Amino acid sequence: LLAARSPQDAHLLRLPLREQVREGARLHVEQGQGKPVLSLHGNPASCYIIPHVAKVWRAIAVDLIGMGKSDKPDIGYHYDDHSRYVEGFVEALGLKDITLVIQDWGSLIGFRYAHEHEANVRGIAFMEATVRPLDLSDLPLDTRIIFPVIRTFPFGYLLIQAGNIFLNKLLPDMIIRKLAKEEVAAYKAPFPTIKSRKPVAKFPSEVPFSGKPAANHQTMVGYSEWLKVTQMPKLFLKFSPGVAINKEMAEWIEKTLPNLTTVDCGAGRHFVQEDEPDAIGQAIAAWMSTQLKK
């Protein structure tokens, strides 16, 4: 399930106009062949962070709208916007019987999609994901301090859009190894201007904490309760110390979610694909070959 970062068959897919997605928009796609495995990345990443494509499975990595090489339309970049674009993407490609591989914001979008389209999802592999409603106390101390600040105007604008703190500091700080200069440049390339960093700045305020934003909180409650009862196969890729999933959260996941396979992939903070890509790919491949029958 491993390959280089950039398959040669990467292309841009133009979504058809549909009621939920008012603008036609291009989403950057990288894919292999076989049964569909859809990877959804987080913030401020793109499918560049996903170095896994399949030879047997049709592995698809998509840049979320406004991220990576996808279009950057003038929209709000709310949770609902990202979810609608992903739904439109799945419909445009005619993806059926999907296996989801999700992390960070990709988990909020992916869990929601699986909850709302259960019949179209075969299984979910997740790492550093948001599996239940959160309180700021669930986060590590350093993240707990900065998060309320970057969620509010004007501080979020000044720090994220003007100061580019996500690309300059938060992303490298949440990776154990030191990124090479060319890797840092690849992450920064989609966001060269203040305006282009609007999607990056919007994500933090859309994560529900302590019940707010209320609509997003209710969406998360819905998929979290569903995760507790659905027998859909799940793969939990565990890292230590983690950020979104610390030791206590990992214990809750392992105790609460049915039909769960856990694989300890070693050391990792948040953007774990950069630290243990081989362990991730091998774990997903093994799980799919045993738990998801071809």
SULJO-V871715 format. One record per residue. RES is the residue in three letters. NEAR is the number of other C-alpha atoms within 10 Angstrom. Layout:
RES | NEAR
RES | NEAR
This chain:
LEU | 18
LEU | 17
ALA | 15
ALA | 11
ARG | 14
SER | 15
PRO | 15
GLN | 10
ASP | 10
ALA | 15
HIS | 14
LEU | 16
LEU | 16
ARG | 15
LEU | 19
PRO | 16
LEU | 13
ARG | 11
GLU | 9
GLN | 13
VAL | 17
ARG | 11
GLU | 15
GLY | 14
ALA | 21
ARG | 23
LEU | 25
HIS | 22
VAL | 20
GLU | 23
GLN | 23
GLY | 22
GLN | 14
GLY | 13
LYS | 19
PRO | 22
VAL | 28
LEU | 22
SER | 25
LEU | 27
HIS | 28
GLY | 25
ASN | 21
PRO | 22
ALA | 25
SER | 24
CYS | 24
TYR | 20
ILE | 19
ILE | 25
PRO | 20
HIS | 28
VAL | 26
ALA | 20
LYS | 14
VAL | 14
TRP | 19
ARG | 18
ALA | 24
ILE | 24
ALA | 26
VAL | 27
ASP | 24
LEU | 30
ILE | 25
GLY | 25
MET | 26
GLY | 23
LYS | 21
SER | 21
ASP | 18
LYS | 21
PRO | 14
ASP | 10
ILE | 13
GLY | 12
TYR | 20
HIS | 16
TYR | 19
ASP | 16
ASP | 15
HIS | 21
SER | 21
ARG | 19
TYR | 22
VAL | 22
GLU | 17
GLY | 19
PHE | 22
VAL | 15
GLU | 13
ALA | 14
LEU | 10
GLY | 8
LEU | 15
LYS | 15
ASP | 14
ILE | 21
THR | 25
LEU | 27
VAL | 24
ILE | 24
GLN | 27
ASP | 23
TRP | 24
GLY | 25
SER | 25
LEU | 25
ILE | 24
GLY | 28
PHE | 26
ARG | 19
TYR | 19
ALA | 22
HIS | 19
GLU | 14
HIS | 11
GLU | 16
ALA | 12
ASN | 15
VAL | 21
ARG | 20
GLY | 22
ILE | 23
ALA | 27
PHE | 26
MET | 26
GLU | 28
ALA | 23
THR | 23
VAL | 24
ARG | 18
PRO | 21
LEU | 18
ASP | 13
LEU | 15
SER | 11
ASP | 17
LEU | 17
PRO | 15
LEU | 10
ASP | 8
THR | 15
ARG | 14
ILE | 12
ILE | 12
PHE | 15
PRO | 15
VAL | 15
ILE | 21
ARG | 19
THR | 14
PHE | 11
PRO | 10
PHE | 14
GLY | 23
TYR | 20
LEU | 15
LEU | 16
ILE | 23
GLN | 22
ALA | 16
GLY | 13
ASN | 21
ILE | 16
PHE | 20
LEU | 21
ASN | 14
LYS | 10
LEU | 15
LEU | 18
PRO | 17
ASP | 15
MET | 16
ILE | 18
ILE | 16
ARG | 13
LYS | 12
LEU | 14
ALA | 9
LYS | 8
GLU | 9
GLU | 13
VAL | 15
ALA | 12
ALA | 16
TYR | 18
LYS | 19
ALA | 12
PRO | 19
PHE | 21
PRO | 10
THR | 13
ILE | 15
LYS | 12
SER | 16
ARG | 24
LYS | 22
PRO | 24
VAL | 23
ALA | 27
LYS | 22
PHE | 18
PRO | 19
SER | 20
GLU | 20
VAL | 22
PRO | 20
PHE | 18
SER | 13
GLY | 16
LYS | 16
PRO | 13
ALA | 13
ALA | 14
ASN | 20
HIS | 19
GLN | 15
THR | 18
MET | 24
VAL | 16
GLY | 17
TYR | 21
SER | 19
GLU | 14
TRP | 17
LEU | 21
LYS | 16
VAL | 12
THR | 14
GLN | 13
MET | 17
PRO | 20
LYS | 24
LEU | 22
PHE | 23
LEU | 23
LYS | 23
PHE | 23
SER | 17
PRO | 15
GLY | 22
VAL | 21
ALA | 22
ILE | 25
ASN | 19
LYS | 15
GLU | 9
MET | 17
ALA | 20
GLU | 11
TRP | 13
ILE | 19
GLU | 14
LYS | 11
THR | 13
LEU | 22
PRO | 16
ASN | 15
LEU | 18
THR | 16
THR | 16
VAL | 16
ASP | 13
CYS | 21
GLY | 15
ALA | 15
GLY | 22
ARG | 21
HIS | 27
PHE | 25
VAL | 26
GLN | 22
GLU | 20
ASP | 20
GLU | 17
PRO | 17
ASP | 17
ALA | 17
ILE | 25
GLY | 20
GLN | 15
ALA | 21
ILE | 21
ALA | 17
ALA | 12
TRP | 19
MET | 18
SER | 10
THR | 9
GLN | 15
LEU | 14
LYS | 8
LYS | 10
